[in-house]
Amino acid sequence: MIILAGFLTGALWGGGLAWRRKGNRFDIAQYAAGFGIFFALIALFAMIFIQRAG
């Protein structure tokens, strides 16, 4: 669940960033996908760290 939340947060952040920079819909989609994947990976590593530490 944390990974999905990370992906959605990153997608919203990336899409908003591209939209503020006046990107077209393909730019917005690419930023949303890139940021979503990046945030999901961060959430994955955070979840692994929490599981191992606790």
N, CA and C atoms as a LAMMPS dump frame, in Angstrom:
ITEM: TIMESTEP
0
ITEM: NUMBER OF ATOMS
162
ITEM: BOX BOUNDS ff ff ff
-5.0000000000000000e+02 5.0000000000000000e+02
-5.0000000000000000e+02 5.0000000000000000e+02
-5.0000000000000000e+02 5.0000000000000000e+02
ITEM: ATOMS id mol type element x y z
1 1 1 N 0.818 -1.18 0
2 1 2 C 0 0 0
3 1 3 C 0.868 1.252 0
4 2 1 N 1.981 1.189 0.706
5 2 2 C 2.882 2.335 0.76
6 2 3 C 3.477 2.604 -0.621
7 3 1 N 3.762 1.556 -1.362
8 3 2 C 4.349 1.719 -2.689
9 3 3 C 3.357 2.39 -3.629
10 4 1 N 2.107 1.981 -3.565
11 4 2 C 1.072 2.599 -4.395
12 4 3 C 0.889 4.07 -4.033
13 5 1 N 0.909 4.37 -2.763
14 5 2 C 0.796 5.763 -2.33
15 5 3 C 1.986 6.581 -2.826
16 6 1 N 3.164 5.99 -2.797
17 6 2 C 4.342 6.667 -3.318
18 6 3 C 4.236 6.928 -4.802
19 7 1 N 3.73 5.93 -5.536
20 7 2 C 3.57 6.104 -6.976
21 7 3 C 2.574 7.22 -7.291
22 8 1 N 1.438 7.203 -6.608
23 8 2 C 0.418 8.231 -6.864
24 8 3 C 0.909 9.622 -6.485
25 9 1 N 1.619 9.72 -5.376
26 9 2 C 2.175 11.009 -4.966
27 9 3 C 3.168 11.523 -5.999
28 10 1 N 4.048 10.647 -6.452
29 10 2 C 5.028 11.041 -7.461
30 10 3 C 4.386 11.406 -8.779
31 11 1 N 3.364 10.663 -9.174
32 11 2 C 2.682 10.963 -10.436
33 11 3 C 1.999 12.326 -10.367
34 12 1 N 1.356 12.61 -9.251
35 12 2 C 0.711 13.92 -9.108
36 12 3 C 1.738 15.042 -9.083
37 13 1 N 2.829 14.818 -8.392
38 13 2 C 3.879 15.823 -8.308
39 13 3 C 4.498 16.061 -9.691
40 14 1 N 4.848 14.994 -10.392
41 14 2 C 5.453 15.127 -11.712
42 14 3 C 4.51 15.743 -12.723
43 15 1 N 3.251 15.322 -12.705
44 15 2 C 2.279 15.908 -13.613
45 15 3 C 2.065 17.389 -13.343
46 16 1 N 2.007 17.74 -12.088
47 16 2 C 1.865 19.154 -11.724
48 16 3 C 3.071 19.977 -12.126
49 17 1 N 4.245 19.411 -11.973
50 17 2 C 5.464 20.112 -12.354
51 17 3 C 5.5 20.367 -13.857
52 18 1 N 5.18 19.354 -14.64
53 18 2 C 5.163 19.525 -16.096
54 18 3 C 4.068 20.493 -16.524
55 19 1 N 2.93 20.458 -15.853
56 19 2 C 1.836 21.369 -16.18
57 19 3 C 2.228 22.822 -15.891
58 20 1 N 2.907 23.042 -14.742
59 20 2 C 3.361 24.396 -14.395
60 20 3 C 4.407 24.902 -15.376
61 21 1 N 5.178 23.984 -15.963
62 21 2 C 6.19 24.379 -16.951
63 21 3 C 5.605 24.468 -18.355
64 22 1 N 4.287 24.401 -18.455
65 22 2 C 3.551 24.541 -19.711
66 22 3 C 3.874 23.425 -20.716
67 23 1 N 4.021 22.213 -20.223
68 23 2 C 4.265 21.076 -21.099
69 23 3 C 2.98 20.592 -21.743
70 24 1 N 3.128 19.918 -22.879
71 24 2 C 1.937 19.344 -23.506
72 24 3 C 1.566 18.058 -22.775
73 25 1 N 0.529 17.388 -23.244
74 25 2 C 0.04 16.227 -22.487
75 25 3 C 1.041 15.079 -22.47
76 26 1 N 1.879 14.969 -23.512
77 26 2 C 2.898 13.925 -23.501
78 26 3 C 3.991 14.223 -22.475
79 27 1 N 4.355 15.486 -22.337
80 27 2 C 5.316 15.885 -21.307
81 27 3 C 4.764 15.583 -19.919
82 28 1 N 3.488 15.92 -19.719
83 28 2 C 2.849 15.68 -18.425
84 28 3 C 2.819 14.186 -18.12
85 29 1 N 2.484 13.373 -19.127
86 29 2 C 2.437 11.922 -18.921
87 29 3 C 3.825 11.361 -18.62
88 30 1 N 4.844 11.857 -19.319
89 30 2 C 6.197 11.359 -19.093
90 30 3 C 6.703 11.748 -17.701
91 31 1 N 6.48 12.987 -17.307
92 31 2 C 6.894 13.409 -15.97
93 31 3 C 6.148 12.622 -14.9
94 32 1 N 4.841 12.429 -15.11
95 32 2 C 4.039 11.689 -14.134
96 32 3 C 4.551 10.263 -13.997
97 33 1 N 4.847 9.613 -15.112
98 33 2 C 5.356 8.236 -15.06
99 33 3 C 6.737 8.185 -14.405
100 34 1 N 7.61 9.082 -14.794
101 34 2 C 8.968 9.09 -14.236
102 34 3 C 8.986 9.35 -12.739
103 35 1 N 8.283 10.374 -12.317
104 35 2 C 8.235 10.691 -10.891
105 35 3 C 7.509 9.602 -10.116
106 36 1 N 6.467 9.037 -10.717
107 36 2 C 5.729 7.96 -10.057
108 36 3 C 6.613 6.755 -9.805
109 37 1 N 7.373 6.347 -10.804
110 37 2 C 8.276 5.206 -10.644
111 37 3 C 9.358 5.517 -9.616
112 38 1 N 9.908 6.722 -9.671
113 38 2 C 10.953 7.106 -8.732
114 38 3 C 10.447 7.092 -7.29
115 39 1 N 9.276 7.673 -7.055
116 39 2 C 8.718 7.7 -5.707
117 39 3 C 8.325 6.298 -5.244
118 40 1 N 7.859 5.462 -6.159
119 40 2 C 7.52 4.086 -5.791
120 40 3 C 8.772 3.321 -5.365
121 41 1 N 9.878 3.544 -6.045
122 41 2 C 11.126 2.885 -5.657
123 41 3 C 11.611 3.362 -4.29
124 42 1 N 11.494 4.655 -4.046
125 42 2 C 11.864 5.179 -2.728
126 42 3 C 10.99 4.55 -1.648
127 43 1 N 9.684 4.451 -1.914
128 43 2 C 8.765 3.836 -0.954
129 43 3 C 9.094 2.365 -0.745
130 44 1 N 9.482 1.676 -1.814
131 44 2 C 9.856 0.265 -1.704
132 44 3 C 11.062 0.091 -0.793
133 45 1 N 12.101 0.883 -1.021
134 45 2 C 13.296 0.78 -0.183
135 45 3 C 13.006 1.189 1.26
136 46 1 N 12.153 2.191 1.442
137 46 2 C 11.775 2.589 2.801
138 46 3 C 11.016 1.469 3.495
139 47 1 N 10.128 0.808 2.758
140 47 2 C 9.368 -0.296 3.355
141 47 3 C 10.291 -1.456 3.719
142 48 1 N 11.239 -1.769 2.859
143 48 2 C 12.203 -2.843 3.153
144 48 3 C 13.013 -2.482 4.388
145 49 1 N 13.471 -1.232 4.468
146 49 2 C 14.252 -0.803 5.617
147 49 3 C 13.436 -0.887 6.905
148 50 1 N 12.184 -0.454 6.848
149 50 2 C 11.321 -0.515 8.036
150 50 3 C 11.092 -1.957 8.472
151 51 1 N 10.871 -2.859 7.495
152 51 2 C 10.649 -4.274 7.82
153 51 3 C 11.886 -4.903 8.457
154 52 1 N 13.047 -4.557 7.939
155 52 2 C 14.282 -5.141 8.467
156 52 3 C 14.657 -4.565 9.836
157 53 1 N 14.371 -3.287 10.034
158 53 2 C 14.732 -2.649 11.287
159 53 3 C 13.799 -3.038 12.428
160 54 1 N 12.558 -3.347 12.115
161 54 2 C 11.569 -3.568 13.17
162 54 3 C 11.396 -4.944 13.551
